[in-house]
Amino acid sequence: MKRFSRLFSELDATTSTNEKVEALTRYFAEAPAADAAWAVYFLAGGKPRRW
């Protein structure tokens, strides 16, 4: 979760497309597959379900 938080902060801190792509590339190179899948879900606008 800390890795995703850092990614989100990096994405939010810049308007540069190149810097965003670099941050995403670093994240997906390091993150476990399950974490990467959740990151894609949340970054694409997914929201946790309410039970």
PDB file of N, CA, C and O in Angstrom:
ATOM      1  N   MET A   1       0.819  -1.188   0.000  1.00  0.00           N
ATOM      2  CA  MET A   1       0.000   0.000   0.000  1.00  0.00           C
ATOM      3  C   MET A   1       0.867   1.258   0.000  1.00  0.00           C
ATOM      4  O   MET A   1       0.499   2.263  -0.607  1.00  0.00           O
ATOM      5  N   LYS A   2       2.011   1.208   0.674  1.00  0.00           N
ATOM      6  CA  LYS A   2       2.901   2.367   0.694  1.00  0.00           C
ATOM      7  C   LYS A   2       3.416   2.665  -0.709  1.00  0.00           C
ATOM      8  O   LYS A   2       3.573   3.825  -1.092  1.00  0.00           O
ATOM      9  N   ARG A   3       3.673   1.615  -1.463  1.00  0.00           N
ATOM     10  CA  ARG A   3       4.165   1.791  -2.830  1.00  0.00           C
ATOM     11  C   ARG A   3       3.108   2.503  -3.680  1.00  0.00           C
ATOM     12  O   ARG A   3       3.438   3.403  -4.452  1.00  0.00           O
ATOM     13  N   PHE A   4       1.854   2.109  -3.541  1.00  0.00           N
ATOM     14  CA  PHE A   4       0.772   2.751  -4.299  1.00  0.00           C
ATOM     15  C   PHE A   4       0.590   4.197  -3.841  1.00  0.00           C
ATOM     16  O   PHE A   4       0.366   5.082  -4.667  1.00  0.00           O
ATOM     17  N   SER A   5       0.681   4.441  -2.555  1.00  0.00           N
ATOM     18  CA  SER A   5       0.555   5.805  -2.040  1.00  0.00           C
ATOM     19  C   SER A   5       1.640   6.704  -2.616  1.00  0.00           C
ATOM     20  O   SER A   5       1.385   7.852  -2.980  1.00  0.00           O
ATOM     21  N   ARG A   6       2.839   6.173  -2.692  1.00  0.00           N
ATOM     22  CA  ARG A   6       3.946   6.941  -3.267  1.00  0.00           C
ATOM     23  C   ARG A   6       3.674   7.224  -4.752  1.00  0.00           C
ATOM     24  O   ARG A   6       3.905   8.336  -5.225  1.00  0.00           O
ATOM     25  N   LEU A   7       3.183   6.213  -5.481  1.00  0.00           N
ATOM     26  CA  LEU A   7       2.836   6.401  -6.892  1.00  0.00           C
ATOM     27  C   LEU A   7       1.786   7.489  -7.038  1.00  0.00           C
ATOM     28  O   LEU A   7       1.935   8.391  -7.862  1.00  0.00           O
ATOM     29  N   PHE A   8       0.736   7.412  -6.253  1.00  0.00           N
ATOM     30  CA  PHE A   8      -0.343   8.389  -6.349  1.00  0.00           C
ATOM     31  C   PHE A   8       0.177   9.796  -6.072  1.00  0.00           C
ATOM     32  O   PHE A   8      -0.205  10.748  -6.752  1.00  0.00           O
ATOM     33  N   SER A   9       1.039   9.925  -5.083  1.00  0.00           N
ATOM     34  CA  SER A   9       1.622  11.232  -4.761  1.00  0.00           C
ATOM     35  C   SER A   9       2.468  11.757  -5.908  1.00  0.00           C
ATOM     36  O   SER A   9       2.412  12.941  -6.240  1.00  0.00           O
ATOM     37  N   GLU A  10       3.252  10.874  -6.513  1.00  0.00           N
ATOM     38  CA  GLU A  10       4.083  11.281  -7.646  1.00  0.00           C
ATOM     39  C   GLU A  10       3.219  11.726  -8.821  1.00  0.00           C
ATOM     40  O   GLU A  10       3.527  12.723  -9.474  1.00  0.00           O
ATOM     41  N   LEU A  11       2.151  11.002  -9.093  1.00  0.00           N
ATOM     42  CA  LEU A  11       1.263  11.360 -10.204  1.00  0.00           C
ATOM     43  C   LEU A  11       0.570  12.693  -9.941  1.00  0.00           C
ATOM     44  O   LEU A  11       0.391  13.500 -10.853  1.00  0.00           O
ATOM     45  N   ASP A  12       0.188  12.912  -8.709  1.00  0.00           N
ATOM     46  CA  ASP A  12      -0.528  14.125  -8.341  1.00  0.00           C
ATOM     47  C   ASP A  12       0.388  15.350  -8.319  1.00  0.00           C
ATOM     48  O   ASP A  12      -0.078  16.477  -8.486  1.00  0.00           O
ATOM     49  N   ALA A  13       1.657  15.138  -8.119  1.00  0.00           N
ATOM     50  CA  ALA A  13       2.597  16.244  -7.945  1.00  0.00           C
ATOM     51  C   ALA A  13       3.095  16.847  -9.258  1.00  0.00           C
ATOM     52  O   ALA A  13       3.777  17.872  -9.244  1.00  0.00           O
ATOM     53  N   THR A  14       2.767  16.231 -10.380  1.00  0.00           N
ATOM     54  CA  THR A  14       3.295  16.723 -11.647  1.00  0.00           C
ATOM     55  C   THR A  14       2.213  16.808 -12.713  1.00  0.00           C
ATOM     56  O   THR A  14       1.215  16.090 -12.668  1.00  0.00           O
ATOM     57  N   THR A  15       2.430  17.694 -13.662  1.00  0.00           N
ATOM     58  CA  THR A  15       1.550  17.764 -14.830  1.00  0.00           C
ATOM     59  C   THR A  15       2.259  17.213 -16.059  1.00  0.00           C
ATOM     60  O   THR A  15       1.669  17.122 -17.136  1.00  0.00           O
ATOM     61  N   SER A  16       3.519  16.848 -15.895  1.00  0.00           N
ATOM     62  CA  SER A  16       4.317  16.323 -17.001  1.00  0.00           C
ATOM     63  C   SER A  16       3.912  14.886 -17.325  1.00  0.00           C
ATOM     64  O   SER A  16       3.970  14.000 -16.472  1.00  0.00           O
ATOM     65  N   THR A  17       3.509  14.680 -18.559  1.00  0.00           N
ATOM     66  CA  THR A  17       3.141  13.327 -18.987  1.00  0.00           C
ATOM     67  C   THR A  17       4.329  12.384 -18.879  1.00  0.00           C
ATOM     68  O   THR A  17       4.180  11.241 -18.446  1.00  0.00           O
ATOM     69  N   ASN A  18       5.504  12.856 -19.270  1.00  0.00           N
ATOM     70  CA  ASN A  18       6.702  12.000 -19.213  1.00  0.00           C
ATOM     71  C   ASN A  18       7.008  11.567 -17.785  1.00  0.00           C
ATOM     72  O   ASN A  18       7.357  10.409 -17.557  1.00  0.00           O
ATOM     73  N   GLU A  19       6.883  12.471 -16.824  1.00  0.00           N
ATOM     74  CA  GLU A  19       7.141  12.119 -15.429  1.00  0.00           C
ATOM     75  C   GLU A  19       6.095  11.130 -14.919  1.00  0.00           C
ATOM     76  O   GLU A  19       6.419  10.228 -14.147  1.00  0.00           O
ATOM     77  N   LYS A  20       4.856  11.292 -15.343  1.00  0.00           N
ATOM     78  CA  LYS A  20       3.809  10.346 -14.939  1.00  0.00           C
ATOM     79  C   LYS A  20       4.077   8.963 -15.508  1.00  0.00           C
ATOM     80  O   LYS A  20       3.928   7.957 -14.814  1.00  0.00           O
ATOM     81  N   VAL A  21       4.471   8.918 -16.768  1.00  0.00           N
ATOM     82  CA  VAL A  21       4.786   7.626 -17.403  1.00  0.00           C
ATOM     83  C   VAL A  21       5.966   6.965 -16.697  1.00  0.00           C
ATOM     84  O   VAL A  21       5.956   5.755 -16.473  1.00  0.00           O
ATOM     85  N   GLU A  22       6.975   7.745 -16.348  1.00  0.00           N
ATOM     86  CA  GLU A  22       8.134   7.201 -15.630  1.00  0.00           C
ATOM     87  C   GLU A  22       7.727   6.651 -14.263  1.00  0.00           C
ATOM     88  O   GLU A  22       8.188   5.583 -13.861  1.00  0.00           O
ATOM     89  N   ALA A  23       6.864   7.378 -13.547  1.00  0.00           N
ATOM     90  CA  ALA A  23       6.399   6.913 -12.234  1.00  0.00           C
ATOM     91  C   ALA A  23       5.610   5.618 -12.372  1.00  0.00           C
ATOM     92  O   ALA A  23       5.788   4.692 -11.581  1.00  0.00           O
ATOM     93  N   LEU A  24       4.745   5.552 -13.369  1.00  0.00           N
ATOM     94  CA  LEU A  24       3.954   4.339 -13.594  1.00  0.00           C
ATOM     95  C   LEU A  24       4.851   3.165 -13.990  1.00  0.00           C
ATOM     96  O   LEU A  24       4.650   2.040 -13.533  1.00  0.00           O
ATOM     97  N   THR A  25       5.829   3.434 -14.834  1.00  0.00           N
ATOM     98  CA  THR A  25       6.756   2.380 -15.256  1.00  0.00           C
ATOM     99  C   THR A  25       7.521   1.821 -14.066  1.00  0.00           C
ATOM    100  O   THR A  25       7.655   0.605 -13.926  1.00  0.00           O
ATOM    101  N   ARG A  26       8.022   2.702 -13.211  1.00  0.00           N
ATOM    102  CA  ARG A  26       8.739   2.253 -11.999  1.00  0.00           C
ATOM    103  C   ARG A  26       7.818   1.419 -11.114  1.00  0.00           C
ATOM    104  O   ARG A  26       8.205   0.356 -10.629  1.00  0.00           O
ATOM    105  N   TYR A  27       6.597   1.909 -10.906  1.00  0.00           N
ATOM    106  CA  TYR A  27       5.665   1.205 -10.023  1.00  0.00           C
ATOM    107  C   TYR A  27       5.382  -0.207 -10.541  1.00  0.00           C
ATOM    108  O   TYR A  27       5.485  -1.182  -9.797  1.00  0.00           O
ATOM    109  N   PHE A  28       5.023  -0.306 -11.828  1.00  0.00           N
ATOM    110  CA  PHE A  28       4.645  -1.615 -12.364  1.00  0.00           C
ATOM    111  C   PHE A  28       5.834  -2.557 -12.500  1.00  0.00           C
ATOM    112  O   PHE A  28       5.644  -3.772 -12.545  1.00  0.00           O
ATOM    113  N   ALA A  29       7.039  -2.037 -12.565  1.00  0.00           N
ATOM    114  CA  ALA A  29       8.231  -2.890 -12.596  1.00  0.00           C
ATOM    115  C   ALA A  29       8.510  -3.500 -11.222  1.00  0.00           C
ATOM    116  O   ALA A  29       9.066  -4.594 -11.125  1.00  0.00           O
ATOM    117  N   GLU A  30       8.118  -2.783 -10.153  1.00  0.00           N
ATOM    118  CA  GLU A  30       8.422  -3.223  -8.788  1.00  0.00           C
ATOM    119  C   GLU A  30       7.274  -3.947  -8.095  1.00  0.00           C
ATOM    120  O   GLU A  30       7.505  -4.833  -7.272  1.00  0.00           O
ATOM    121  N   ALA A  31       6.051  -3.579  -8.420  1.00  0.00           N
ATOM    122  CA  ALA A  31       4.887  -4.060  -7.665  1.00  0.00           C
ATOM    123  C   ALA A  31       4.562  -5.522  -7.976  1.00  0.00           C
ATOM    124  O   ALA A  31       4.706  -5.970  -9.113  1.00  0.00           O
ATOM    125  N   PRO A  32       4.125  -6.256  -6.956  1.00  0.00           N
ATOM    126  CA  PRO A  32       3.625  -7.613  -7.200  1.00  0.00           C
ATOM    127  C   PRO A  32       2.386  -7.553  -8.106  1.00  0.00           C
ATOM    128  O   PRO A  32       1.689  -6.539  -8.144  1.00  0.00           O
ATOM    129  N   ALA A  33       2.126  -8.620  -8.817  1.00  0.00           N
ATOM    130  CA  ALA A  33       1.036  -8.641  -9.800  1.00  0.00           C
ATOM    131  C   ALA A  33      -0.316  -8.260  -9.192  1.00  0.00           C
ATOM    132  O   ALA A  33      -1.073  -7.502  -9.799  1.00  0.00           O
ATOM    133  N   ALA A  34      -0.622  -8.773  -8.015  1.00  0.00           N
ATOM    134  CA  ALA A  34      -1.913  -8.478  -7.388  1.00  0.00           C
ATOM    135  C   ALA A  34      -2.031  -6.986  -7.049  1.00  0.00           C
ATOM    136  O   ALA A  34      -3.086  -6.383  -7.245  1.00  0.00           O
ATOM    137  N   ASP A  35      -0.956  -6.403  -6.547  1.00  0.00           N
ATOM    138  CA  ASP A  35      -0.961  -4.974  -6.242  1.00  0.00           C
ATOM    139  C   ASP A  35      -1.096  -4.149  -7.516  1.00  0.00           C
ATOM    140  O   ASP A  35      -1.815  -3.150  -7.540  1.00  0.00           O
ATOM    141  N   ALA A  36      -0.410  -4.563  -8.565  1.00  0.00           N
ATOM    142  CA  ALA A  36      -0.480  -3.854  -9.836  1.00  0.00           C
ATOM    143  C   ALA A  36      -1.902  -3.895 -10.398  1.00  0.00           C
ATOM    144  O   ALA A  36      -2.382  -2.904 -10.948  1.00  0.00           O
ATOM    145  N   ALA A  37      -2.564  -5.024 -10.263  1.00  0.00           N
ATOM    146  CA  ALA A  37      -3.940  -5.140 -10.751  1.00  0.00           C
ATOM    147  C   ALA A  37      -4.866  -4.186  -9.995  1.00  0.00           C
ATOM    148  O   ALA A  37      -5.711  -3.532 -10.605  1.00  0.00           O
ATOM    149  N   TRP A  38      -4.715  -4.105  -8.685  1.00  0.00           N
ATOM    150  CA  TRP A  38      -5.524  -3.169  -7.889  1.00  0.00           C
ATOM    151  C   TRP A  38      -5.204  -1.730  -8.271  1.00  0.00           C
ATOM    152  O   TRP A  38      -6.103  -0.891  -8.326  1.00  0.00           O
ATOM    153  N   ALA A  39      -3.949  -1.439  -8.532  1.00  0.00           N
ATOM    154  CA  ALA A  39      -3.564  -0.082  -8.924  1.00  0.00           C
ATOM    155  C   ALA A  39      -4.250   0.312 -10.225  1.00  0.00           C
ATOM    156  O   ALA A  39      -4.766   1.423 -10.342  1.00  0.00           O
ATOM    157  N   VAL A  40      -4.261  -0.585 -11.196  1.00  0.00           N
ATOM    158  CA  VAL A  40      -4.946  -0.301 -12.460  1.00  0.00           C
ATOM    159  C   VAL A  40      -6.422  -0.044 -12.199  1.00  0.00           C
ATOM    160  O   VAL A  40      -6.996   0.897 -12.747  1.00  0.00           O
ATOM    161  N   TYR A  41      -7.035  -0.868 -11.372  1.00  0.00           N
ATOM    162  CA  TYR A  41      -8.457  -0.722 -11.055  1.00  0.00           C
ATOM    163  C   TYR A  41      -8.746   0.654 -10.453  1.00  0.00           C
ATOM    164  O   TYR A  41      -9.660   1.347 -10.901  1.00  0.00           O
ATOM    165  N   PHE A  42      -7.982   1.048  -9.454  1.00  0.00           N
ATOM    166  CA  PHE A  42      -8.229   2.335  -8.790  1.00  0.00           C
ATOM    167  C   PHE A  42      -7.868   3.521  -9.681  1.00  0.00           C
ATOM    168  O   PHE A  42      -8.593   4.516  -9.703  1.00  0.00           O
ATOM    169  N   LEU A  43      -6.773   3.431 -10.406  1.00  0.00           N
ATOM    170  CA  LEU A  43      -6.376   4.540 -11.274  1.00  0.00           C
ATOM    171  C   LEU A  43      -7.344   4.716 -12.445  1.00  0.00           C
ATOM    172  O   LEU A  43      -7.447   5.807 -13.007  1.00  0.00           O
ATOM    173  N   ALA A  44      -8.044   3.657 -12.810  1.00  0.00           N
ATOM    174  CA  ALA A  44      -9.039   3.731 -13.885  1.00  0.00           C
ATOM    175  C   ALA A  44     -10.395   4.214 -13.375  1.00  0.00           C
ATOM    176  O   ALA A  44     -11.350   4.318 -14.144  1.00  0.00           O
ATOM    177  N   GLY A  45     -10.477   4.507 -12.079  1.00  0.00           N
ATOM    178  CA  GLY A  45     -11.716   5.058 -11.538  1.00  0.00           C
ATOM    179  C   GLY A  45     -12.565   4.077 -10.754  1.00  0.00           C
ATOM    180  O   GLY A  45     -13.675   4.410 -10.339  1.00  0.00           O
ATOM    181  N   GLY A  46     -12.057   2.873 -10.547  1.00  0.00           N
ATOM    182  CA  GLY A  46     -12.798   1.888  -9.757  1.00  0.00           C
ATOM    183  C   GLY A  46     -12.904   2.302  -8.303  1.00  0.00           C
ATOM    184  O   GLY A  46     -12.029   2.976  -7.761  1.00  0.00           O
ATOM    185  N   LYS A  47     -13.980   1.888  -7.697  1.00  0.00           N
ATOM    186  CA  LYS A  47     -14.191   2.205  -6.278  1.00  0.00           C
ATOM    187  C   LYS A  47     -14.501   0.916  -5.516  1.00  0.00           C
ATOM    188  O   LYS A  47     -15.097  -0.011  -6.063  1.00  0.00           O
ATOM    189  N   PRO A  48     -14.091   0.869  -4.247  1.00  0.00           N
ATOM    190  CA  PRO A  48     -14.404  -0.319  -3.453  1.00  0.00           C
ATOM    191  C   PRO A  48     -15.925  -0.460  -3.301  1.00  0.00           C
ATOM    192  O   PRO A  48     -16.651   0.527  -3.184  1.00  0.00           O
ATOM    193  N   ARG A  49     -16.369  -1.685  -3.308  1.00  0.00           N
ATOM    194  CA  ARG A  49     -17.810  -1.939  -3.139  1.00  0.00           C
ATOM    195  C   ARG A  49     -18.207  -1.747  -1.686  1.00  0.00           C
ATOM    196  O   ARG A  49     -17.439  -2.045  -0.771  1.00  0.00           O
ATOM    197  N   ARG A  50     -19.378  -1.261  -1.497  1.00  0.00           N
ATOM    198  CA  ARG A  50     -19.931  -1.144  -0.143  1.00  0.00           C
ATOM    199  C   ARG A  50     -20.836  -2.333   0.087  1.00  0.00           C
ATOM    200  O   ARG A  50     -21.723  -2.613  -0.719  1.00  0.00           O
ATOM    201  N   TRP A  51     -20.621  -3.007   1.146  1.00  0.00           N
ATOM    202  CA  TRP A  51     -21.428  -4.201   1.444  1.00  0.00           C
ATOM    203  C   TRP A  51     -22.591  -3.851   2.272  1.00  0.00           C
ATOM    204  O   TRP A  51     -23.384  -4.725   2.623  1.00  0.00           O
TER     205      TRP A  51
END
